[in-house]
Amino acid sequence: MAKHPQWATKHKRKRTELRLINGRYYLYEVSSKWDPDKKRSKKITGKLLGRITKEDGFIESEKAKLRKQSLIVSNLSVKEYGITAFIDNHLSRYKDLLEKYFPEQWKIILVLTYGRLIYQSPLKRIAFHYTHSYLSEQYKGLSLSAKSLSVFLRELGTDRKAITDFFKEFTNGKNNIIFDGTDLISYSRKMEITKLSKSKKGNFQNLINLIFAFSVDLQLPVYYRIVAGNIKDIKAFKLSLTESQISNAVIIADKGFYSQKNIEELNGEKLKYIIPLKRNNKLIKYNKVKTTNKKSYEGFFKYQGRIIWFYTHPAGRETINVYLDEELKTKETKDYLNRIETLPDNYNINTFYNKQNTFGTIAFIHNTDKTPEETYVDYKSRGQVETMIDTLKNIIDADKSYMQDEQALEAWTFINYIALHWYYRIYQLLVKNELTNKYSPMDFLLFLKEIRKVKINDKWYLAETITKTKDLLERLKIHIT
């Protein structure tokens, strides 16, 4: 047998054969097979692996390269990983609490929340998003067909106590809580709570009402309750306070809410409230606004860099707070005078004289023991509540419901509320790092979604990440491995 040079033999490995053909060295696959006739194994030469030269060493053949690529592709899988890792590392409290209160159901709740926040997914697409997420590797074998999830939601929705106990984890005696309500369109004809009612937009639709509590301190919703579309907020607030066991809640209404009847009902239910009054309400005493002497005011405070003057006066058992923002007064005065010139049919100088003392003012009637500054800040927080409602309805796409029974609706609302929590946690992270001028929570999620794991021949690897995503994660001090 000819002796091959060392530069050629060093490339020979197990189950390969070195061949010299026409002065060139080639490496082939080799195996053996038992020959029953000859009663011994016989060598079987397989596919060409490549050639060997003294200068370049082993050079893989093109066909071998193609076979290897085919093997990799057949064993390759790509799944979203960034959001899954973020849930594990930065939203782990939710996972722990869900496991605590829903020990048999928490994994599916987690997957449903993921689907609602990231994709605003209906039930029928949850399984698809789960399959393409690394959650399917962490929580294998979940039954997520639309039919299975419908049954799951009906079962989950029967456990109202576990749902309220879950949200109680986010409240304590120090939280400043605002109660409010909104309506949701319902496309169910089977639920008793769906009622044809006048919506907050002024048109009649089949509605359900959603009562909720918002923590000003935490900047999070901490409670919700679904009631029939024709139930007035006042009655619903009382039962909601009882169920939530929130003792320091204040109901903050909008300007159209005030009426003597509503005040009497609120007092009858022993509810705390702050209600803005329209500027032409006769309960408001503008005598101190009419004078330029600020000595008659009780004081001032700063709100978002602006000076707010205030005074109070009684109105029966309630108190009325009157506030003056002189920057706003100047702006409103200028705006009204400009309109006299541009819209003379609708605006005139005599009306200006009648209104001038109310420009820049806002007045509340309330029955709380809060200071004028606290009352003002609480009312301004209502804007945050309205933003939360807008997020729930438009970003998470929960402004309407197709659920056909109350238990499923209960569970679906619960999942949407957890998604809302996650959204606000991301928002708080962006605020903390002063990035809200560049990124929204949904922008952040899009970046995370681009972080993937790749499975090659049964082993998972973190795929390459673009520089922009790496930079954002570094600024947020988030490490995904």
DAWOBEL-V232224 format. One record per residue. N is the residue number from 1. RES is the residue in one letter. SS is DSSP state (h for helix, s for strand, l for the rest). BURIAL is # if it has 9 or more other ideal C-beta (glycine too) atoms within 8 Angstrom, else .. Layout:
n=(N	N)
res=(RES	RES)
ss=(SS	SS)
burial=(BURIAL	BURIAL)
//
This chain:
n=(1	2	3	4	5	6	7	8	9	10	11	12	13	14	15	16	17	18	19	20	21	22	23	24	25	26	27	28	29	30	31	32	33	34	35	36	37	38	39	40	41	42	43	44	45	46	47	48	49	50	51	52	53	54	55	56	57	58	59	60	61	62	63	64	65	66	67	68	69	70	71	72	73	74	75	76	77	78	79	80	81	82	83	84	85	86	87	88	89	90	91	92	93	94	95	96	97	98	99	100	101	102	103	104	105	106	107	108	109	110	111	112	113	114	115	116	117	118	119	120	121	122	123	124	125	126	127	128	129	130	131	132	133	134	135	136	137	138	139	140	141	142	143	144	145	146	147	148	149	150	151	152	153	154	155	156	157	158	159	160	161	162	163	164	165	166	167	168	169	170	171	172	173	174	175	176	177	178	179	180	181	182	183	184	185	186	187	188	189	190	191	192	193	194	195	196	197	198	199	200	201	202	203	204	205	206	207	208	209	210	211	212	213	214	215	216	217	218	219	220	221	222	223	224	225	226	227	228	229	230	231	232	233	234	235	236	237	238	239	240	241	242	243	244	245	246	247	248	249	250	251	252	253	254	255	256	257	258	259	260	261	262	263	264	265	266	267	268	269	270	271	272	273	274	275	276	277	278	279	280	281	282	283	284	285	286	287	288	289	290	291	292	293	294	295	296	297	298	299	300	301	302	303	304	305	306	307	308	309	310	311	312	313	314	315	316	317	318	319	320	321	322	323	324	325	326	327	328	329	330	331	332	333	334	335	336	337	338	339	340	341	342	343	344	345	346	347	348	349	350	351	352	353	354	355	356	357	358	359	360	361	362	363	364	365	366	367	368	369	370	371	372	373	374	375	376	377	378	379	380	381	382	383	384	385	386	387	388	389	390	391	392	393	394	395	396	397	398	399	400	401	402	403	404	405	406	407	408	409	410	411	412	413	414	415	416	417	418	419	420	421	422	423	424	425	426	427	428	429	430	431	432	433	434	435	436	437	438	439	440	441	442	443	444	445	446	447	448	449	450	451	452	453	454	455	456	457	458	459	460	461	462	463	464	465	466	467	468	469	470	471	472	473	474	475	476	477	478	479	480	481)
res=(M	A	K	H	P	Q	W	A	T	K	H	K	R	K	R	T	E	L	R	L	I	N	G	R	Y	Y	L	Y	E	V	S	S	K	W	D	P	D	K	K	R	S	K	K	I	T	G	K	L	L	G	R	I	T	K	E	D	G	F	I	E	S	E	K	A	K	L	R	K	Q	S	L	I	V	S	N	L	S	V	K	E	Y	G	I	T	A	F	I	D	N	H	L	S	R	Y	K	D	L	L	E	K	Y	F	P	E	Q	W	K	I	I	L	V	L	T	Y	G	R	L	I	Y	Q	S	P	L	K	R	I	A	F	H	Y	T	H	S	Y	L	S	E	Q	Y	K	G	L	S	L	S	A	K	S	L	S	V	F	L	R	E	L	G	T	D	R	K	A	I	T	D	F	F	K	E	F	T	N	G	K	N	N	I	I	F	D	G	T	D	L	I	S	Y	S	R	K	M	E	I	T	K	L	S	K	S	K	K	G	N	F	Q	N	L	I	N	L	I	F	A	F	S	V	D	L	Q	L	P	V	Y	Y	R	I	V	A	G	N	I	K	D	I	K	A	F	K	L	S	L	T	E	S	Q	I	S	N	A	V	I	I	A	D	K	G	F	Y	S	Q	K	N	I	E	E	L	N	G	E	K	L	K	Y	I	I	P	L	K	R	N	N	K	L	I	K	Y	N	K	V	K	T	T	N	K	K	S	Y	E	G	F	F	K	Y	Q	G	R	I	I	W	F	Y	T	H	P	A	G	R	E	T	I	N	V	Y	L	D	E	E	L	K	T	K	E	T	K	D	Y	L	N	R	I	E	T	L	P	D	N	Y	N	I	N	T	F	Y	N	K	Q	N	T	F	G	T	I	A	F	I	H	N	T	D	K	T	P	E	E	T	Y	V	D	Y	K	S	R	G	Q	V	E	T	M	I	D	T	L	K	N	I	I	D	A	D	K	S	Y	M	Q	D	E	Q	A	L	E	A	W	T	F	I	N	Y	I	A	L	H	W	Y	Y	R	I	Y	Q	L	L	V	K	N	E	L	T	N	K	Y	S	P	M	D	F	L	L	F	L	K	E	I	R	K	V	K	I	N	D	K	W	Y	L	A	E	T	I	T	K	T	K	D	L	L	E	R	L	K	I	H	I	T)
ss=(l	l	l	l	l	h	h	h	h	l	l	l	l	l	l	s	s	s	s	s	s	l	l	s	s	s	s	s	s	s	s	s	s	s	s	l	l	l	l	s	s	s	s	s	s	s	s	s	s	s	s	s	s	l	l	l	s	s	s	s	l	h	h	h	h	h	h	h	h	h	h	h	h	h	l	s	s	s	s	s	l	h	h	h	h	h	h	h	h	h	l	h	h	h	h	h	h	h	h	h	h	l	l	l	l	h	h	h	h	h	h	h	h	h	h	h	h	h	h	l	l	l	h	h	h	h	h	h	h	h	h	l	s	l	h	h	h	h	l	l	l	l	l	l	l	h	h	h	h	h	h	h	h	h	h	h	l	l	l	h	h	h	h	h	h	h	h	h	l	l	l	l	l	l	l	l	s	s	s	s	s	s	s	s	s	s	l	l	l	l	l	l	l	l	s	s	s	s	l	l	l	l	l	s	s	s	s	s	s	s	s	s	s	s	s	l	l	l	l	s	s	s	s	s	s	s	s	s	l	l	l	l	h	h	h	h	h	h	h	h	h	h	h	h	l	l	l	l	s	s	s	s	l	l	l	l	l	l	l	h	h	h	h	h	h	h	h	h	l	l	l	l	s	s	s	s	s	l	l	l	l	l	l	l	l	l	l	l	l	l	l	l	l	h	h	h	l	l	s	s	s	s	s	l	l	s	s	s	s	s	s	s	s	s	s	l	l	s	s	s	s	s	s	s	s	h	h	h	h	h	h	h	h	h	h	h	h	h	h	h	h	h	l	l	l	l	l	l	h	h	h	h	h	h	h	h	h	h	l	l	s	s	s	s	s	s	l	l	l	l	l	h	h	h	h	h	h	h	h	h	h	h	h	h	h	h	h	h	h	h	h	h	h	h	h	l	l	l	l	s	s	l	l	l	l	h	h	h	h	h	h	h	h	h	h	h	h	h	h	h	h	h	h	h	h	h	h	h	h	h	h	h	l	l	l	l	l	l	l	l	h	h	h	h	h	h	h	h	h	l	l	s	s	s	s	s	l	l	s	s	s	s	l	l	l	l	h	h	h	h	h	h	h	h	h	l	l	l	l	l	l)
burial=(.	.	.	.	.	.	.	#	#	.	#	#	.	.	.	#	#	#	.	#	.	.	.	.	#	#	#	#	#	#	.	.	.	.	#	.	.	.	.	.	.	#	.	.	.	.	.	#	#	#	#	#	#	.	.	.	.	#	#	.	#	.	.	#	#	.	#	.	.	.	#	#	.	.	#	#	.	.	#	#	#	#	#	#	#	#	#	#	#	#	#	#	.	#	#	.	#	#	#	.	#	#	.	.	#	#	.	#	#	#	#	#	#	#	#	#	#	#	.	.	#	.	#	.	#	#	#	.	#	#	.	.	#	#	#	#	.	.	#	.	.	#	.	#	.	#	.	#	#	#	.	#	#	#	#	#	#	.	#	.	.	#	#	#	#	#	#	#	.	.	#	.	.	.	#	#	#	#	#	#	#	#	#	#	#	#	.	#	.	.	#	.	#	#	#	.	#	.	#	.	.	.	.	.	.	#	#	#	#	#	#	#	#	#	#	#	.	.	#	#	#	#	#	#	#	#	#	#	#	.	#	.	#	#	#	#	#	#	#	#	#	.	.	#	.	#	.	.	#	#	#	#	#	.	.	.	.	#	.	.	.	#	#	.	#	#	#	.	#	.	#	.	#	#	#	#	#	.	#	.	#	.	.	#	.	#	.	#	#	.	.	.	.	.	.	.	#	.	.	#	#	.	#	.	.	#	#	#	#	#	#	#	.	.	.	.	.	#	#	#	#	#	#	#	#	#	#	#	#	#	#	#	#	.	.	#	#	.	#	#	.	.	.	.	.	.	#	.	.	.	.	#	.	.	#	.	.	#	#	#	#	.	#	#	#	#	#	#	.	#	.	#	#	.	#	#	#	#	#	.	#	#	.	#	#	.	.	#	#	#	#	#	#	.	#	#	.	#	.	.	#	.	#	.	#	#	#	#	#	#	#	#	#	#	#	#	#	#	#	#	#	#	#	#	#	#	#	#	#	#	#	.	#	.	#	#	.	.	#	.	#	.	.	#	#	.	#	#	#	#	#	#	#	#	#	#	.	.	.	.	.	#	#	.	.	.	.	.	#	#	.	#	#	.	.	#	.	.	.	#	.)
//
